[in-house]
Amino acid sequence: MKRRIICIFLLAGLLVQTLPSSSQNVNDMKKERTRIEKQIAESKKMLATTEKDVKGQLNKMNVLSEQIRQQQALVNSLDAELRAVNKEMKANEERQRQLENDLAQRKQNYAKALKMSSSRNSFENRLTFLFSAESFRQMYRRARYLREYSNFQVRQGEEIKVKQKELEEKQQELIALRAEKQELLARQQEERDALTAKKSEQQQLVKQLQKKQSDIKKEISRQQSEYERLNKEIDRLIAEQIAASQKKKEKTEGKANEGTNTFKMSAEDVKLSGSFAANKGKLPVPIIGPYMLTAHYGINQVEGMKDVKVNNQGVDIRCGTGSTIRSIFEGEVSAVFVIPTRQTYGVLVRHGEYISVYCNLATLNIKQGDKVKLNTVLGTAGNDASGDTVIQFQLRKNQQRLNPEEWIRF
């Protein structure tokens, strides 16, 4: 019977399983929510006033669209965080039930064990149990059994205390999680209301812009023409650099040019290209300080405007006047050029077969041929005629255009 009780205690301990905790997952979500909240706070500073002209209103539309995207991301983050908290609460409640059942069973078994052994705990009974052995070997085994059983009872008493403490801690965790859940529910509703307000503001602006369709198309056509001139200049500079690399390779190796539109690279260039490619999705934003994306890569529909689209070969990043522009990776400044329509500078940094392009710099800290490292300051952001500070950033692989949003940690 005594051995059976010992087995029951051992099995009870084995049956209690610890459920996986999702607290780490919740903490990661909190960090993501904090990042989004910071972006929203920064974007609000960039929308302090409403411009009356078409260009200003289009800029405001871009900022509003990005704010709505950020606000939706925040709402989605809160939804995910709430689901994770609910999951953790469910796991803790299950764990609490297991602890309560285990504790009750341990107490019950412990009480039975004490009751059974109470009549045999006297000194006389122990002696009788020992000296009734049929041999010295059996007496030794009985003595060891009494000692182990006594130690076992002490351990069970200690384990009950530990389980009691663990149960109390789980109860406190549940109280904290329930409070956190209520806070998240309130915050979720607050951010949903803010999202609704932003969408309403956007719709009001759309109605204003729809009355100026003709002016809008003219402004977008002007912007598109400016983009095309800029892209042609970038294409020309990259083509010249590719041709120069091919001539250099041909001169070094004595081989005729194969006519491909790709860089002829040295072993060092190949290594640099591989390192750059390995950092896809991890590269830093080319601006130090507050920023927001106001135009995404590719063909974008102007919000609320039928058949009004803009084809962007990079991304437009709005920032503060004089913001610091930095290199996103180590490489060499392969070209510096002037953008005539804005009287600002463009910079090309080559990373093996990859090229990062930074347009609309007011001042320069580098020159063509300079070697740069990750985060090397290239210059400062410039303003356009209306006072907006927007950096056009592009990425190329040879002459192929890449989507910067797939490479940069925006």
N, C-alpha and C positions, 0 to 999 in steps of 0.2 A: 504493500500500500504506500509505504514511504517513497519507494522508487518511482511509483506511479505519479505521485505528487511532484517529484522532481522533474519528471518528463513533461508534465503539464506546464510547469513554469518555463521550461526550455522551448516547448512548442509555441507558447504564447508570445515569447520574445521573437521567434522566427516569423510568426504570422503578421507582425506589425511591419508594414512597408511604408517607407517614407516617400510621399508623392513629390514629383519634381516641382520646384518653385519657379515661378515666372517673374520674380522680383527684378532680376537682371534685365529681362525684356521690358518691364515697365520703366525702369531707369533709362534705358536707351530711348524709349519713346518720349520721356520727359526732356531729354537732351535735344531731340529732334524738334519738339514743340517749342523749346526755348530759342532754337535757331530760327524757326519760322517767325516767332514773335518779334525777334530782333529785326528781321527783314521788313516786317510790316511797320514797325516803328520808324525805321529809316525811310521807307517809301512815303510815309505821311509827311515827312519833312520836305519831300520833293514835290508835293502837291499843295503848296501853301496858298497859291493864288490861281484864279481862273483867267486865262488869256482870252481876249476878245477876238483876236484875229484867227483865221482858219488854221494856220500852222500851230499856233498855241493850243487851240482846241483839239487838234489832232494829237499833239503831244500829251495833252491831258487825257485823251481817250486811251492812249498807249499806257500811261501810268495807271489809270483806273483799271484797265484790263489786267495788268500785272498785279495790282492790289487785290482784285477779285480772285485771281489764281492763288495768290498767297493766302488769302482769307479762307478759300476753300480747302487749301492744304492744311491750314490750322484746324479747321473743323474736322477734316478727315483724321488728322493726328489725334485729336481729342476723342473721336469715335473709337479709334484703335486702342487708345490708352484705357478708355472705359471698358472695352471688351476684355483687355488684359487684366484689369483690376477685378472684373467679375469672375474671370477664370481663376485668378489667384484666390479670391474669396471662396469660391466653390472648393478649390483644393484644400484650403485651410479648414473649411467646415468639415470636409471629409476626414482630414487628419485629426481634427478635434474629436470627432465621433469615435475614431479608432482609438485615440488616447483614452477617452472616457471609458470605452468598453474594456480596453486592456487594463486600465487602472482598477476598474471594478472587479475584473477577473483575478487580478493579482491580489487585491485585498481579500477577496473571498477565499482564494487558495491559501493565502498566508494565515488567515484566521483558522481554517481547517487544520493546517499543519501545526499551528500553535496548540490547538485544542487536543489534537491527537498525541502530541509529545508532552503535554503538561503533566499527564499521569505518570510519565516515565522520566521526568526530569530530576527527580530527587536523587540524592547521592546513593541511597540504598538500591534504588531501581537500576541505576547505571552499573553498580557493582554486581547486582544479580545478573544483569544482561551479559556482563563480561565473563563472570566466573561460571556461568552455565554453559560456556563453550565446551565443546567436546575435545578440543585440542588447543595447543598454544597458538598455532597458526590461525585457527578460527577466532581466538581471543584477540589476536593482533588486528585481524580484519574488522572485528566488531568495534574495537577502539578507534580505528581509523574512520570507520563509518560514522560513529558518534561525533567525531571531531569535524568531519566534512559536512555532516548534516547541520551541525551547529553553525558552521561558517556559512552554509547555504542560507539558513534562516536570516542571518545578519545581512547577507548580500541582498536578499529579497526585500528586507526592510529598507535598505538604502535605495534600491531600484524603485520602490514605490515612491520614495521622496523625490527622486529624479523625475519620474513620470508625472508626479503632481506639479512640479515646477514647470516642466515642459508644457503641460496642459494650461497652466496659468498664463504662460508666455503666448501660446496660440490664441487664447482668449483676448489678450491685449492686442495682438496683431489684427485680429478680426475687428475689434473696436476701431482701430486706426484706419483699416481699409474701408470700413463703412463710412467713416468721416470723410476720407479721401474721395469715395464714390459720390457723396453728396456735393462735395466741392466741384468735382468734375462735371456733374450734371448741371450745376448752376453756370459754370464757365462755358459749357457746351451751348447752352441756350443763349448766353450773352454773345458768343461768337457767331451763332446762327443769325441772330438779330443784326449784328454788324454786317454780315455777308448780304443779308436782304437789303440793308440800307445802301451798301455799295452798288448793288445791282440796280437799285432804283435810281441812284445818282447817275449811273451809266446810261440808263434808259432816257433820262432827261437830256443828257448831253447828245445822245443819238438823235433825238427829236430836233435838237437845235442844228446839228450837222446835216440832217436830211434836207433842211431848207436851203442848204448851201452846196448842193451836189456839184454844181458846175465849178465853184471855187475849189472844192475839195479835190476834184479830179485834176485841176490845173496844178495844185500844190503837190499832189502825189506824183504827177507826171514830172514836175520839176525835180522832186526828190529822187525819182527813179533814174532820171537822166544823169543826175549827180552821181548816183551809185554806179551807173554803167561806166561813166568816165573814170571813176576811181578804180573799178574792177579791171578795166582795160589797161590802166597804168600798172596795176599790180601784176596782171598777166604778162605784160611786156617785160617788166623787171625780172620776173621769175624765169621767163623764156631766155633772157639774156644770161642769167646765172647758170641755167642748165647748159646752154651752148658753151659758156666759158669752161664749165667743168668737163664737158666732153672734149674740148680742144686740149685742155690740160692733160687729160687722161691719154689722149691720142699722142700728144707730144712725149709723154713719159714712157708709154708702152710701145709706141710706134705702130699702133693699130688704127685702121680707118674707122671713122664714126659710123655707127650702125643706124643712125637716123632716128633713134628713139627719143621721146620727150621726157626723159628721166635723168636725174643727176648721176654722173659717174663718180662713185664714191671711193674714198680711201678706206683703209681698214678702220681708221679712227672714226670716219663718218658712219660706217656700217654699225659700229659699236654704239655710237651716239643715237642713231636711228632706233636701234633695238631697245635702248634704255628709255627713249621717249615713248615708244609704242607700249612698253610695259607699264607706263604710268597713265594710260588711258583711264579717264574717269577720276584721276587723283590730282590733276594739275590745278594750281591755284588760280583764283580770279586775278586778272591782270591789273586790278585796281586795289590800292590800299585805302581802306576806309569805306564809308557807306556807299552803296550802289544798288541799282535795280535794273533788271533786263526790261527794256521797253519795246524791243522788236526781236523776234525769234528768227532762227535760221529757216530758209526756204520761202515758199509762197504763202503769204499771210493775208487773210481776208480782213479788211477794215471793219470793225464791229458796227453792225447796223447798216452798212452800205452795200447794196447789191452791185456785183461786178466791179468792185473797187478793191484791187489787190496790190500788194507790194512784194517784189521778189528780193529777198535779202540773202546775200552770199555769205553773211556772217551773223553776228549778233550786235545789237545796239545796247550799250551799257550806259545808263544815266548815272552821273555822279556829281559831286560837289566841285565848284570852281577851284582849279589848282590842285585837284586830287593827284596823288602820286601814281604813275603808271610803271609797272614792273615787268620784268621778263618772267614768263611762266616756266622756263627751263633753261639749262645751260646751252650755249651755242655761240654763234657769231653774227654780228650785225652785218647783214649782206647788202642792205640798201637803206638810204634815207632820202625821202623825196618831199616836195612841197605839194600841198593840195590847194590849187589856185582859188577855188571857189570859197574856201574858208580861211585862206592864209594861215594854215596850220601845217603840221608835219605828219608824215606817215613813216613808219619804221618796219623793216622786215628783219626778222631774226631767224637764221637758218639753224636747224637741229638735224644735221645729216640730210635725209631726203624730206624732212618735214620743215615747214616754214610757218611761223606765227607772225601775224600782221596786226599792227597797232596804228590806228588812224585818228587824227584830230588831236595831236599833241601841240601845246602852246610853246613849250620849252623842251630842250633836249639836254640830256646828261651824257650822251654817247655820240659816237661818230661811226661812219662806215668802216668796217674792218675790226672793230673792237670785239674782244672776247667777253662774253657775259656769263654770269652764273644764274642759278635759280634766285629769283627775287632781286636781281640787279635793277636799280632804278634807271628807267629809260628817259623819263622826263615828267612833265605835268600835263594834265588835261586842259584842253582849250575850249573856249566858247564859240558858238556860231553867232551869226548876225543878230539873232533874237535873244541872245544871252543864255541859251541852253548849253549844257555841258554833256555831250554824248560822245562816247568812244565807240568807234566801229572796230570790232575785233574779228579777225578771220583766221582760219587754219587751212593749210594746204599740205598735200602730200605730192611732191613734184608739182604738177599743174592741176591735180584733182582737188576739188573743194571738199572740205570736211565740215561736219556739223560740230561747232565748238561745244554745244551743250552735252555732247557725248564724251567730251574729253576734260572739260573744266568742272570743278566742284562748285557750281553755282548754288 
